[in-house]
Amino acid sequence: MKKGILASGLILISATSWAATTSCEDLKTKIETKLAGKGVSNYSLEVAPKGTETKERVVGNCDGGKNIIIYHKTAAKKAAE
């Protein structure tokens, strides 16, 4: 029982440390994949330094918490006539 709890704790710690060092490009790709799967379009993702003031939605942090990823909704493009 104690070994199972210890193993679970170690797995959680390693997963947390891996997530903390995720590169911004890897995280942007994962977010884009999730948004595409949900059918979301007309958006952009911007990497900015942590602490950047924004009214937009922050959808992740990367590079060990040094940067954030900001989601911007953009206007739909009109079809060419």
All heavy atoms as a GROMACS GRO file, in nm:
protein
  594
    1MET      N    1   0.082  -0.119   0.000
    1MET     CA    2   0.000   0.000   0.000
    1MET      C    3   0.086   0.126   0.000
    1MET      O    4   0.062   0.217  -0.076
    1MET     CB    5  -0.093  -0.004   0.121
    1MET     CG    6  -0.182   0.116   0.137
    1MET     SD    7  -0.308   0.110   0.011
    1MET     CE    8  -0.407   0.246   0.060
    2LYS      N    9   0.188   0.127   0.089
    2LYS     CA   10   0.275   0.244   0.096
    2LYS      C   11   0.355   0.262  -0.032
    2LYS      O   12   0.378   0.374  -0.076
    2LYS     CB   13   0.370   0.232   0.215
    2LYS     CG   14   0.302   0.247   0.348
    2LYS     CD   15   0.401   0.237   0.462
    2LYS     CE   16   0.331   0.245   0.596
    2LYS     NZ   17   0.426   0.234   0.707
    3LYS      N   18   0.395   0.150  -0.094
    3LYS     CA   19   0.471   0.159  -0.219
    3LYS      C   20   0.384   0.217  -0.330
    3LYS      O   21   0.432   0.293  -0.413
    3LYS     CB   22   0.522   0.021  -0.260
    3LYS     CG   23   0.635  -0.028  -0.173
    3LYS     CD   24   0.685  -0.162  -0.220
    3LYS     CE   25   0.794  -0.214  -0.128
    3LYS     NZ   26   0.845  -0.344  -0.173
    4GLY      N   27   0.256   0.183  -0.332
    4GLY     CA   28   0.164   0.236  -0.433
    4GLY      C   29   0.145   0.386  -0.418
    4GLY      O   30   0.144   0.461  -0.516
    5ILE      N   31   0.133   0.431  -0.295
    5ILE     CA   32   0.118   0.575  -0.269
    5ILE      C   33   0.246   0.648  -0.308
    5ILE      O   34   0.241   0.755  -0.370
    5ILE     CB   35   0.081   0.599  -0.121
    5ILE    CG1   36  -0.058   0.544  -0.092
    5ILE    CG2   37   0.089   0.747  -0.087
    5ILE    CD1   38  -0.097   0.544   0.054
    6LEU      N   39   0.360   0.591  -0.274
    6LEU     CA   40   0.488   0.652  -0.308
    6LEU      C   41   0.505   0.660  -0.460
    6LEU      O   42   0.545   0.763  -0.513
    6LEU     CB   43   0.603   0.572  -0.246
    6LEU     CG   44   0.743   0.622  -0.276
    6LEU    CD1   45   0.762   0.763  -0.223
    6LEU    CD2   46   0.847   0.529  -0.217
    7ALA      N   47   0.471   0.553  -0.529
    7ALA     CA   48   0.483   0.551  -0.675
    7ALA      C   49   0.391   0.656  -0.737
    7ALA      O   50   0.431   0.728  -0.830
    7ALA     CB   51   0.450   0.413  -0.729
    8SER      N   52   0.269   0.668  -0.687
    8SER     CA   53   0.176   0.768  -0.739
    8SER      C   54   0.230   0.910  -0.718
    8SER      O   55   0.220   0.995  -0.806
    8SER     CB   56   0.040   0.755  -0.670
    8SER     OG   57  -0.017   0.631  -0.698
    9GLY      N   58   0.287   0.932  -0.601
    9GLY     CA   59   0.344   1.063  -0.572
    9GLY      C   60   0.459   1.097  -0.664
    9GLY      O   61   0.471   1.210  -0.713
   10LEU      N   62   0.546   1.000  -0.691
   10LEU     CA   63   0.659   1.022  -0.781
   10LEU      C   64   0.613   1.050  -0.923
   10LEU      O   65   0.670   1.134  -0.993
   10LEU     CB   66   0.754   0.903  -0.778
   10LEU     CG   67   0.832   0.885  -0.647
   10LEU    CD1   68   0.911   0.755  -0.652
   10LEU    CD2   69   0.922   1.003  -0.621
   11ILE      N   70   0.510   0.981  -0.967
   11ILE     CA   71   0.457   1.004  -1.101
   11ILE      C   72   0.400   1.145  -1.111
   11ILE      O   73   0.423   1.216  -1.209
   11ILE     CB   74   0.351   0.898  -1.138
   11ILE    CG1   75   0.420   0.764  -1.157
   11ILE    CG2   76   0.273   0.938  -1.262
   11ILE    CD1   77   0.324   0.647  -1.170
   12LEU      N   78   0.326   1.188  -1.010
   12LEU     CA   79   0.271   1.324  -1.010
   12LEU      C   80   0.381   1.429  -1.012
   12LEU      O   81   0.371   1.528  -1.085
   12LEU     CB   82   0.183   1.345  -0.887
   12LEU     CG   83   0.038   1.304  -0.901
   12LEU    CD1   84  -0.034   1.317  -0.767
   12LEU    CD2   85  -0.031   1.389  -1.004
   13ILE      N   86   0.485   1.409  -0.935
   13ILE     CA   87   0.595   1.506  -0.930
   13ILE      C   88   0.664   1.514  -1.065
   13ILE      O   89   0.692   1.622  -1.115
   13ILE     CB   90   0.695   1.469  -0.819
   13ILE    CG1   91   0.631   1.495  -0.683
   13ILE    CG2   92   0.824   1.550  -0.832
   13ILE    CD1   93   0.710   1.441  -0.566
   14SER      N   94   0.688   1.400  -1.129
   14SER     CA   95   0.756   1.402  -1.258
   14SER      C   96   0.667   1.464  -1.365
   14SER      O   97   0.714   1.536  -1.452
   14SER     CB   98   0.800   1.262  -1.299
   14SER     OG   99   0.688   1.179  -1.322
   15ALA      N  100   0.537   1.439  -1.361
   15ALA     CA  101   0.445   1.499  -1.458
   15ALA      C  102   0.439   1.650  -1.440
   15ALA      O  103   0.437   1.726  -1.537
   15ALA     CB  104   0.306   1.438  -1.444
   16THR      N  105   0.440   1.696  -1.317
   16THR     CA  106   0.437   1.839  -1.289
   16THR      C  107   0.564   1.906  -1.339
   16THR      O  108   0.558   2.012  -1.400
   16THR     CB  109   0.420   1.864  -1.138
   16THR    OG1  110   0.301   1.800  -1.095
   16THR    CG2  111   0.411   2.011  -1.107
   17SER      N  112   0.678   1.847  -1.316
   17SER     CA  113   0.803   1.908  -1.360
   17SER      C  114   0.812   1.908  -1.512
   17SER      O  115   0.865   2.001  -1.572
   17SER     CB  116   0.923   1.838  -1.299
   17SER     OG  117   0.932   1.705  -1.344
   18TRP      N  118   0.760   1.805  -1.579
   18TRP     CA  119   0.760   1.803  -1.725
   18TRP      C  120   0.672   1.915  -1.779
   18TRP      O  121   0.710   1.986  -1.871
   18TRP     CB  122   0.710   1.669  -1.777
   18TRP     CG  123   0.702   1.669  -1.927
   18TRP    CD1  124   0.804   1.648  -2.015
   18TRP    CD2  125   0.586   1.695  -2.007
   18TRP    NE1  126   0.759   1.659  -2.144
   18TRP    CE2  127   0.626   1.688  -2.142
   18TRP    CE3  128   0.455   1.725  -1.978
   18TRP    CZ2  129   0.538   1.709  -2.246
   18TRP    CZ3  130   0.366   1.746  -2.083
   18TRP    CH2  131   0.409   1.737  -2.215
   19ALA      N  132   0.555   1.934  -1.721
   19ALA     CA  133   0.464   2.037  -1.767
   19ALA      C  134   0.522   2.176  -1.745
   19ALA      O  135   0.499   2.267  -1.824
   19ALA     CB  136   0.329   2.025  -1.696
   20ALA      N  137   0.599   2.192  -1.642
   20ALA     CA  138   0.656   2.322  -1.610
   20ALA      C  139   0.762   2.362  -1.711
   20ALA      O  140   0.791   2.480  -1.725
   20ALA     CB  141   0.715   2.320  -1.471
   21THR      N  142   0.822   2.269  -1.783
   21THR     CA  143   0.927   2.302  -1.878
   21THR      C  144   0.883   2.282  -2.022
   21THR      O  145   0.967   2.272  -2.111
   21THR     CB  146   1.052   2.219  -1.849
   21THR    OG1  147   1.018   2.080  -1.859
   21THR    CG2  148   1.109   2.247  -1.713
   22THR      N  149   0.756   2.279  -2.048
   22THR     CA  150   0.705   2.263  -2.184
   22THR      C  151   0.740   2.386  -2.267
   22THR      O  152   0.722   2.498  -2.223
   22THR     CB  153   0.552   2.244  -2.183
   22THR    OG1  154   0.521   2.132  -2.103
   22THR    CG2  155   0.497   2.223  -2.322
   23SER      N  156   0.792   2.365  -2.387
   23SER     CA  157   0.826   2.478  -2.473
   23SER      C  158   0.699   2.544  -2.524
   23SER      O  159   0.594   2.480  -2.536
   23SER     CB  160   0.914   2.433  -2.589
   23SER     OG  161   0.835   2.371  -2.689
   24CYS      N  162   0.709   2.670  -2.555
   24CYS     CA  163   0.592   2.745  -2.601
   24CYS      C  164   0.539   2.692  -2.734
   24CYS      O  165   0.418   2.684  -2.754
   24CYS     CB  166   0.627   2.894  -2.611
   24CYS     SG  167   0.654   2.971  -2.451
   25GLU      N  168   0.630   2.654  -2.824
   25GLU     CA  169   0.586   2.603  -2.954
   25GLU      C  170   0.512   2.470  -2.939
   25GLU      O  171   0.411   2.447  -3.006
   25GLU     CB  172   0.704   2.589  -3.050
   25GLU     CG  173   0.759   2.723  -3.095
   25GLU     CD  174   0.653   2.814  -3.157
   25GLU    OE1  175   0.574   2.767  -3.241
   25GLU    OE2  176   0.649   2.932  -3.119
   26ASP      N  177   0.559   2.383  -2.850
   26ASP     CA  178   0.491   2.256  -2.826
   26ASP      C  179   0.351   2.280  -2.768
   26ASP      O  180   0.254   2.217  -2.811
   26ASP     CB  181   0.570   2.168  -2.730
   26ASP     CG  182   0.697   2.111  -2.792
   26ASP    OD1  183   0.710   2.115  -2.916
   26ASP    OD2  184   0.783   2.064  -2.715
   27LEU      N  185   0.343   2.370  -2.673
   27LEU     CA  186   0.213   2.398  -2.611
   27LEU      C  187   0.118   2.465  -2.709
   27LEU      O  188   0.000   2.431  -2.713
   27LEU     CB  189   0.231   2.485  -2.486
   27LEU     CG  190   0.106   2.506  -2.403
   27LEU    CD1  191   0.044   2.373  -2.360
   27LEU    CD2  192   0.137   2.591  -2.281
   28LYS      N  193   0.169   2.557  -2.791
   28LYS     CA  194   0.084   2.621  -2.894
   28LYS      C  195   0.028   2.516  -2.989
   28LYS      O  196  -0.090   2.521  -3.024
   28LYS     CB  197   0.166   2.723  -2.974
   28LYS     CG  198   0.154   2.863  -2.925
   28LYS     CD  199   0.236   2.959  -3.008
   28LYS     CE  200   0.169   2.993  -3.138
   28LYS     NZ  201   0.237   3.101  -3.212
   29THR      N  202   0.110   2.421  -3.028
   29THR     CA  203   0.066   2.315  -3.119
   29THR      C  204  -0.044   2.232  -3.054
   29THR      O  205  -0.145   2.200  -3.118
   29THR     CB  206   0.185   2.225  -3.158
   29THR    OG1  207   0.284   2.306  -3.221
   29THR    CG2  208   0.142   2.115  -3.252
   30LYS      N  209  -0.028   2.198  -2.927
   30LYS     CA  210  -0.131   2.120  -2.856
   30LYS      C  211  -0.262   2.199  -2.846
   30LYS      O  212  -0.370   2.143  -2.866
   30LYS     CB  213  -0.082   2.082  -2.717
   30LYS     CG  214   0.024   1.976  -2.718
   30LYS     CD  215   0.070   1.942  -2.578
   30LYS     CE  216   0.182   1.841  -2.582
   30LYS     NZ  217   0.229   1.805  -2.448
   31ILE      N  218  -0.253   2.326  -2.816
   31ILE     CA  219  -0.373   2.410  -2.804
   31ILE      C  220  -0.442   2.421  -2.939
   31ILE      O  221  -0.564   2.409  -2.950
   31ILE     CB  222  -0.338   2.548  -2.746
   31ILE    CG1  223  -0.293   2.533  -2.601
   31ILE    CG2  224  -0.457   2.643  -2.756
   31ILE    CD1  225  -0.232   2.659  -2.541
   32GLU      N  226  -0.364   2.444  -3.046
   32GLU     CA  227  -0.420   2.453  -3.180
   32GLU      C  228  -0.491   2.324  -3.220
   32GLU      O  229  -0.597   2.327  -3.282
   32GLU     CB  230  -0.312   2.488  -3.281
   32GLU     CG  231  -0.263   2.631  -3.269
   32GLU     CD  232  -0.138   2.659  -3.350
   32GLU    OE1  233  -0.067   2.563  -3.391
   32GLU    OE2  234  -0.109   2.778  -3.370
   33THR      N  235  -0.433   2.211  -3.184
   33THR     CA  236  -0.493   2.081  -3.214
   33THR      C  237  -0.627   2.066  -3.143
   33THR      O  238  -0.725   2.021  -3.202
   33THR     CB  239  -0.398   1.966  -3.175
   33THR    OG1  240  -0.275   1.983  -3.245
   33THR    CG2  241  -0.457   1.831  -3.206
   34LYS      N  242  -0.632   2.104  -3.015
   34LYS     CA  243  -0.757   2.095  -2.939
   34LYS      C  244  -0.863   2.188  -2.997
   34LYS      O  245  -0.979   2.149  -3.010
   34LYS     CB  246  -0.733   2.130  -2.792
   34LYS     CG  247  -0.664   2.022  -2.715
   34LYS     CD  248  -0.650   2.059  -2.569
   34LYS     CE  249  -0.579   1.951  -2.492
   34LYS     NZ  250  -0.569   1.984  -2.349
   35LEU      N  251  -0.823   2.310  -3.033
   35LEU     CA  252  -0.920   2.404  -3.090
   35LEU      C  253  -0.972   2.356  -3.224
   35LEU      O  254  -1.091   2.368  -3.254
   35LEU     CB  255  -0.856   2.543  -3.103
   35LEU     CG  256  -0.826   2.615  -2.971
   35LEU    CD1  257  -0.748   2.743  -2.997
   35LEU    CD2  258  -0.954   2.645  -2.895
   36ALA      N  259  -0.884   2.300  -3.306
   36ALA     CA  260  -0.926   2.246  -3.436
   36ALA      C  261  -1.023   2.131  -3.416
   36ALA      O  262  -1.122   2.119  -3.489
   36ALA     CB  263  -0.806   2.201  -3.517
   37GLY      N  264  -0.998   2.048  -3.316
   37GLY     CA  265  -1.088   1.936  -3.287
   37GLY      C  266  -1.226   1.981  -3.244
   37GLY      O  267  -1.325   1.911  -3.264
   38LYS      N  268  -1.234   2.099  -3.185
   38LYS     CA  269  -1.362   2.155  -3.142
   38LYS      C  270  -1.427   2.241  -3.250
   38LYS      O  271  -1.534   2.295  -3.230
   38LYS     CB  272  -1.344   2.237  -3.016
   38LYS     CG  273  -1.304   2.154  -2.896
   38LYS     CD  274  -1.289   2.239  -2.772
   38LYS     CE  275  -1.253   2.152  -2.654
   38LYS     NZ  276  -1.243   2.232  -2.530
   39GLY      N  277  -1.359   2.255  -3.365
   39GLY     CA  278  -1.414   2.333  -3.476
   39GLY      C  279  -1.398   2.482  -3.459
   39GLY      O  280  -1.466   2.560  -3.526
   40VAL      N  281  -1.308   2.526  -3.374
   40VAL     CA  282  -1.286   2.670  -3.352
   40VAL      C  283  -1.200   2.724  -3.466
   40VAL      O  284  -1.102   2.663  -3.507
   40VAL     CB  285  -1.216   2.694  -3.217
   40VAL    CG1  286  -1.186   2.841  -3.197
   40VAL    CG2  287  -1.300   2.640  -3.103
   41SER      N  288  -1.240   2.839  -3.518
   41SER     CA  289  -1.161   2.906  -3.622
   41SER      C  290  -1.159   3.055  -3.592
   41SER      O  291  -1.222   3.101  -3.496
   41SER     CB  292  -1.221   2.878  -3.760
   41SER     OG  293  -1.353   2.925  -3.766
   42ASN      N  294  -1.089   3.130  -3.673
   42ASN     CA  295  -1.079   3.275  -3.658
   42ASN      C  296  -1.022   3.314  -3.522
   42ASN      O  297  -1.084   3.385  -3.444
   42ASN     CB  298  -1.215   3.342  -3.680
   42ASN     CG  299  -1.272   3.311  -3.815
   42ASN    OD1  300  -1.199   3.305  -3.913
   42ASN    ND2  301  -1.401   3.287  -3.820
   43TYR      N  302  -0.902   3.269  -3.496
   43TYR     CA  303  -0.833   3.302  -3.372
   43TYR      C  304  -0.683   3.310  -3.399
   43TYR      O  305  -0.635   3.268  -3.503
   43TYR     CB  306  -0.860   3.196  -3.264
   43TYR     CG  307  -0.793   3.064  -3.292
   43TYR    CD1  308  -0.666   3.038  -3.244
   43TYR    CD2  309  -0.856   2.966  -3.368
   43TYR    CE1  310  -0.603   2.917  -3.271
   43TYR    CE2  311  -0.794   2.847  -3.395
   43TYR     CZ  312  -0.668   2.823  -3.346
   43TYR     OH  313  -0.606   2.704  -3.374
   44SER      N  314  -0.612   3.366  -3.303
   44SER     CA  315  -0.466   3.361  -3.307
   44SER      C  316  -0.415   3.338  -3.166
   44SER      O  317  -0.484   3.369  -3.069
   44SER     CB  318  -0.407   3.491  -3.364
   44SER     OG  319  -0.434   3.599  -3.277
   45LEU      N  320  -0.298   3.279  -3.156
   45LEU     CA  321  -0.233   3.254  -3.028
   45LEU      C  322  -0.104   3.334  -3.026
   45LEU      O  323  -0.028   3.332  -3.122
   45LEU     CB  324  -0.203   3.106  -3.009
   45LEU     CG  325  -0.324   3.013  -3.004
   45LEU    CD1  326  -0.277   2.867  -2.998
   45LEU    CD2  327  -0.412   3.044  -2.886
   46GLU      N  328  -0.081   3.404  -2.917
   46GLU     CA  329   0.037   3.488  -2.903
   46GLU      C  330   0.114   3.448  -2.778
   46GLU      O  331   0.056   3.431  -2.672
   46GLU     CB  332  -0.006   3.635  -2.891
   46GLU     CG  333   0.106   3.730  -2.862
   46GLU     CD  334   0.057   3.868  -2.826
   46GLU    OE1  335  -0.064   3.894  -2.829
   46GLU    OE2  336   0.143   3.951  -2.792
   47VAL      N  337   0.245   3.433  -2.792
   47VAL     CA  338   0.332   3.406  -2.677
   47VAL      C  339   0.381   3.541  -2.626
   47VAL      O  340   0.429   3.624  -2.703
   47VAL     CB  341   0.452   3.317  -2.716
   47VAL    CG1  342   0.545   3.298  -2.598
   47VAL    CG2  343   0.403   3.184  -2.768
   48ALA      N  344   0.365   3.563  -2.495
   48ALA     CA  345   0.406   3.690  -2.434
   48ALA      C  346   0.473   3.661  -2.300
   48ALA      O  347   0.449   3.557  -2.239
   48ALA     CB  348   0.284   3.779  -2.414
   49PRO      N  349   0.555   3.753  -2.253
   49PRO     CA  350   0.618   3.734  -2.122
   49PRO      C  351   0.515   3.730  -2.010
   49PRO      O  352   0.412   3.797  -2.018
   49PRO     CB  353   0.709   3.856  -2.106
   49PRO     CG  354   0.725   3.912  -2.242
   49PRO     CD  355   0.602   3.874  -2.319
   50LYS      N  356   0.544   3.652  -1.907
   50LYS     CA  357   0.456   3.645  -1.791
   50LYS      C  358   0.442   3.785  -1.733
   50LYS      O  359   0.538   3.860  -1.728
   50LYS     CB  360   0.515   3.550  -1.687
   50LYS     CG  361   0.430   3.534  -1.565
   50LYS     CD  362   0.495   3.440  -1.467
   50LYS     CE  363   0.409   3.427  -1.343
   50LYS     NZ  364   0.472   3.338  -1.244
   51GLY      N  365   0.323   3.820  -1.692
   51GLY     CA  366   0.298   3.952  -1.635
   51GLY      C  367   0.247   4.052  -1.736
   51GLY      O  368   0.216   4.165  -1.701
   52THR      N  369   0.239   4.012  -1.864
   52THR     CA  370   0.186   4.100  -1.966
   52THR      C  371   0.040   4.129  -1.938
   52THR      O  372  -0.038   4.037  -1.914
   52THR     CB  373   0.201   4.035  -2.106
   52THR    OG1  374   0.338   4.009  -2.130
   52THR    CG2  375   0.144   4.124  -2.214
   53GLU      N  376   0.003   4.255  -1.938
   53GLU     CA  377  -0.136   4.294  -1.916
   53GLU      C  378  -0.216   4.265  -2.044
   53GLU      O  379  -0.175   4.302  -2.153
   53GLU     CB  380  -0.145   4.443  -1.884
   53GLU     CG  381  -0.082   4.480  -1.752
   53GLU     CD  382  -0.161   4.430  -1.632
   53GLU    OE1  383  -0.285   4.428  -1.639
   53GLU    OE2  384  -0.096   4.390  -1.533
   54THR      N  385  -0.329   4.197  -2.028
   54THR     CA  386  -0.415   4.167  -2.142
   54THR      C  387  -0.559   4.153  -2.096
   54THR      O  388  -0.585   4.111  -1.983
   54THR     CB  389  -0.370   4.039  -2.214
   54THR    OG1  390  -0.455   4.016  -2.327
   54THR    CG2  391  -0.373   3.917  -2.123
   55LYS      N  392  -0.650   4.190  -2.183
   55LYS     CA  393  -0.792   4.169  -2.157
   55LYS      C  394  -0.838   4.040  -2.225
   55LYS      O  395  -0.951   3.998  -2.208
   55LYS     CB  396  -0.874   4.288  -2.207
   55LYS     CG  397  -0.849   4.413  -2.126
   55LYS     CD  398  -0.936   4.527  -2.170
   55LYS     CE  399  -0.907   4.650  -2.085
   55LYS     NZ  400  -0.992   4.762  -2.123
   56GLU      N  401  -0.749   3.983  -2.304
   56GLU     CA  402  -0.780   3.858  -2.374
   56GLU      C  403  -0.760   3.740  -2.280
   56GLU      O  404  -0.709   3.753  -2.170
   56GLU     CB  405  -0.689   3.843  -2.497
   56GLU     CG  406  -0.698   3.957  -2.595
   56GLU     CD  407  -0.832   3.966  -2.666
   56GLU    OE1  408  -0.900   3.863  -2.682
   56GLU    OE2  409  -0.869   4.078  -2.704
   57ARG      N  410  -0.798   3.624  -2.327
   57ARG     CA  411  -0.791   3.502  -2.246
   57ARG      C  412  -0.651   3.440  -2.249
   57ARG      O  413  -0.595   3.418  -2.356
   57ARG     CB  414  -0.892   3.403  -2.302
   57ARG     CG  415  -0.907   3.278  -2.225
   57ARG     CD  416  -1.009   3.191  -2.293
   57ARG     NE  417  -1.077   3.113  -2.194
   57ARG     CZ  418  -1.178   3.035  -2.220
   57ARG    NH1  419  -1.225   3.030  -2.342
   57ARG    NH2  420  -1.234   2.966  -2.126
   58VAL      N  421  -0.596   3.411  -2.132
   58VAL     CA  422  -0.468   3.340  -2.122
   58VAL      C  423  -0.502   3.190  -2.118
   58VAL      O  424  -0.576   3.145  -2.031
   58VAL     CB  425  -0.390   3.382  -1.995
   58VAL    CG1  426  -0.264   3.299  -1.980
   58VAL    CG2  427  -0.358   3.531  -2.001
   59VAL      N  428  -0.448   3.115  -2.214
   59VAL     CA  429  -0.484   2.973  -2.227
   59VAL      C  430  -0.372   2.878  -2.187
   59VAL      O  431  -0.389   2.757  -2.195
   59VAL     CB  432  -0.532   2.941  -2.370
   59VAL    CG1  433  -0.664   3.011  -2.401
   59VAL    CG2  434  -0.427   2.978  -2.474
   60GLY      N  435  -0.258   2.931  -2.144
   60GLY     CA  436  -0.151   2.844  -2.099
   60GLY      C  437  -0.028   2.922  -2.060
   60GLY      O  438  -0.018   3.042  -2.086
   61ASN      N  439   0.064   2.853  -1.994
   61ASN     CA  440   0.194   2.911  -1.966
   61ASN      C  441   0.300   2.810  -2.005
   61ASN      O  442   0.276   2.690  -2.006
   61ASN     CB  443   0.207   2.960  -1.822
   61ASN     CG  444   0.193   2.849  -1.721
   61ASN    OD1  445   0.260   2.747  -1.731
   61ASN    ND2  446   0.108   2.867  -1.624
   62CYS      N  447   0.419   2.859  -2.040
   62CYS     CA  448   0.522   2.771  -2.093
   62CYS      C  449   0.660   2.822  -2.055
   62CYS      O  450   0.673   2.927  -1.991
   62CYS     CB  451   0.508   2.763  -2.245
   62CYS     SG  452   0.497   2.923  -2.327
   63ASP      N  453   0.760   2.748  -2.096
   63ASP     CA  454   0.900   2.779  -2.064
   63ASP      C  455   0.920   2.797  -1.915
   63ASP      O  456   0.980   2.894  -1.870
   63ASP     CB  457   0.948   2.902  -2.141
   63ASP     CG  458   0.964   2.876  -2.290
   63ASP    OD1  459   0.977   2.757  -2.327
   63ASP    OD2  460   0.964   2.972  -2.368
   64GLY      N  461   0.868   2.704  -1.839
   64GLY     CA  462   0.886   2.707  -1.695
   64GLY      C  463   0.814   2.822  -1.627
   64GLY      O  464   0.856   2.868  -1.522
   65GLY      N  465   0.704   2.869  -1.687
   65GLY     CA  466   0.627   2.977  -1.629
   65GLY      C  467   0.679   3.116  -1.666
   65GLY      O  468   0.628   3.216  -1.616
   66LYS      N  469   0.775   3.125  -1.756
   66LYS     CA  470   0.830   3.254  -1.796
   66LYS      C  471   0.742   3.325  -1.897
   66LYS      O  472   0.746   3.448  -1.908
   66LYS     CB  473   0.970   3.236  -1.856
   66LYS     CG  474   1.072   3.184  -1.758
   66LYS     CD  475   1.205   3.160  -1.826
   66LYS     CE  476   1.302   3.093  -1.731
   66LYS     NZ  477   1.425   3.054  -1.801
   67ASN      N  478   0.664   3.250  -1.974
   67ASN     CA  479   0.579   3.307  -2.079
   67ASN      C  480   0.436   3.258  -2.065
   67ASN      O  481   0.409   3.155  -2.002
   67ASN     CB  482   0.632   3.267  -2.218
   67ASN     CG  483   0.767   3.326  -2.247
   67ASN    OD1  484   0.793   3.441  -2.220
   67ASN    ND2  485   0.856   3.244  -2.302
   68ILE      N  486   0.344   3.332  -2.127
   68ILE     CA  487   0.204   3.292  -2.132
   68ILE      C  488   0.160   3.285  -2.277
   68ILE      O  489   0.224   3.344  -2.365
   68ILE     CB  490   0.113   3.391  -2.053
   68ILE    CG1  491   0.127   3.533  -2.107
   68ILE    CG2  492   0.142   3.385  -1.905
   68ILE    CD1  493   0.031   3.634  -2.047
   69ILE      N  494   0.052   3.212  -2.302
   69ILE     CA  495  -0.007   3.206  -2.436
   69ILE      C  496  -0.144   3.272  -2.428
   69ILE      O  497  -0.227   3.234  -2.346
   69ILE     CB  498  -0.016   3.061  -2.486
   69ILE    CG1  499   0.125   3.002  -2.497
   69ILE    CG2  500  -0.088   3.056  -2.621
   69ILE    CD1  501   0.131   2.860  -2.543
   70ILE      N  502  -0.163   3.372  -2.514
   70ILE     CA  503  -0.286   3.451  -2.514
   70ILE      C  504  -0.368   3.415  -2.636
   70ILE      O  505  -0.316   3.408  -2.748
   70ILE     CB  506  -0.252   3.602  -2.516
   70ILE    CG1  507  -0.166   3.637  -2.394
   70ILE    CG2  508  -0.380   3.685  -2.517
   70ILE    CD1  509  -0.109   3.778  -2.398
   71TYR      N  510  -0.497   3.392  -2.615
   71TYR     CA  511  -0.593   3.358  -2.721
   71TYR      C  512  -0.663   3.486  -2.766
   71TYR      O  513  -0.721   3.557  -2.684
   71TYR     CB  514  -0.695   3.258  -2.666
   71TYR     CG  515  -0.812   3.230  -2.756
   71TYR    CD1  516  -0.805   3.131  -2.853
   71TYR    CD2  517  -0.931   3.299  -2.742
   71TYR    CE1  518  -0.913   3.104  -2.934
   71TYR    CE2  519  -1.040   3.272  -2.822
   71TYR     CZ  520  -1.030   3.174  -2.919
   71TYR     OH  521  -1.137   3.148  -2.999
   72HIS      N  522  -0.654   3.517  -2.895
   72HIS     CA  523  -0.723   3.632  -2.953
   72HIS      C  524  -0.828   3.582  -3.052
   72HIS      O  525  -0.795   3.507  -3.144
   72HIS     CB  526  -0.627   3.722  -3.032
   72HIS     CG  527  -0.520   3.784  -2.950
   72HIS    ND1  528  -0.539   3.898  -2.877
   72HIS    CD2  529  -0.390   3.749  -2.931
   72HIS    CE1  530  -0.428   3.931  -2.816
   72HIS    NE2  531  -0.334   3.841  -2.847
   73LYS      N  532  -0.952   3.621  -3.033
   73LYS     CA  533  -1.058   3.590  -3.130
   73LYS      C  534  -1.050   3.694  -3.240
   73LYS      O  535  -1.041   3.814  -3.212
   73LYS     CB  536  -1.195   3.593  -3.062
   73LYS     CG  537  -1.308   3.548  -3.150
   73LYS     CD  538  -1.302   3.400  -3.175
   73LYS     CE  539  -1.422   3.355  -3.255
   73LYS     NZ  540  -1.407   3.222  -3.307
   74THR      N  541  -1.049   3.651  -3.365
   74THR     CA  542  -1.041   3.743  -3.477
   74THR      C  543  -1.172   3.743  -3.554
   74THR      O  544  -1.251   3.649  -3.544
   74THR     CB  545  -0.925   3.706  -3.573
   74THR    OG1  546  -0.946   3.573  -3.619
   74THR    CG2  547  -0.791   3.716  -3.502
   75ALA      N  548  -1.193   3.847  -3.631
   75ALA     CA  549  -1.315   3.858  -3.710
   75ALA      C  550  -1.314   3.755  -3.823
   75ALA      O  551  -1.209   3.724  -3.879
   75ALA     CB  552  -1.327   3.998  -3.770
   76ALA      N  553  -1.430   3.703  -3.854
   76ALA     CA  554  -1.442   3.606  -3.962
   76ALA      C  555  -1.416   3.676  -4.095
   76ALA      O  556  -1.458   3.788  -4.118
   76ALA     CB  557  -1.580   3.544  -3.962
   77LYS      N  558  -1.345   3.608  -4.183
   77LYS     CA  559  -1.318   3.663  -4.315
   77LYS      C  560  -1.441   3.646  -4.402
   77LYS      O  561  -1.503   3.541  -4.403
   77LYS     CB  562  -1.199   3.592  -4.378
   77LYS     CG  563  -1.071   3.614  -4.304
   77LYS     CD  564  -0.957   3.542  -4.369
   77LYS     CE  565  -0.829   3.561  -4.289
   77LYS     NZ  566  -0.717   3.488  -4.347
   78LYS      N  567  -1.473   3.750  -4.477
   78LYS     CA  568  -1.588   3.744  -4.568
   78LYS      C  569  -1.548   3.672  -4.695
   78LYS      O  570  -1.436   3.686  -4.743
   78LYS     CB  571  -1.639   3.884  -4.601
   78LYS     CG  572  -1.697   3.955  -4.481
   78LYS     CD  573  -1.754   4.088  -4.520
   78LYS     CE  574  -1.814   4.156  -4.398
   78LYS     NZ  575  -1.873   4.284  -4.432
   79ALA      N  576  -1.642   3.595  -4.748
   79ALA     CA  577  -1.615   3.523  -4.872
   79ALA      C  578  -1.601   3.621  -4.989
   79ALA      O  579  -1.668   3.723  -4.994
   79ALA     CB  580  -1.728   3.425  -4.900
   80ALA      N  581  -1.513   3.589  -5.080
   80ALA     CA  582  -1.491   3.675  -5.197
   80ALA      C  583  -1.614   3.672  -5.286
   80ALA      O  584  -1.674   3.567  -5.309
   80ALA     CB  585  -1.368   3.629  -5.275
   81GLU      N  586  -1.650   3.788  -5.334
   81GLU     CA  587  -1.771   3.795  -5.418
   81GLU      C  588  -1.738   3.785  -5.563
   81GLU      O  589  -1.643   3.822  -5.615
   81GLU     CB  590  -1.843   3.929  -5.392
   81GLU     CG  591  -1.897   3.932  -5.251
   81GLU     CD  592  -1.970   4.062  -5.222
   81GLU    OE1  593  -2.019   4.128  -5.315
   81GLU    OE2  594  -1.978   4.098  -5.106
   0.00000   0.00000   0.00000
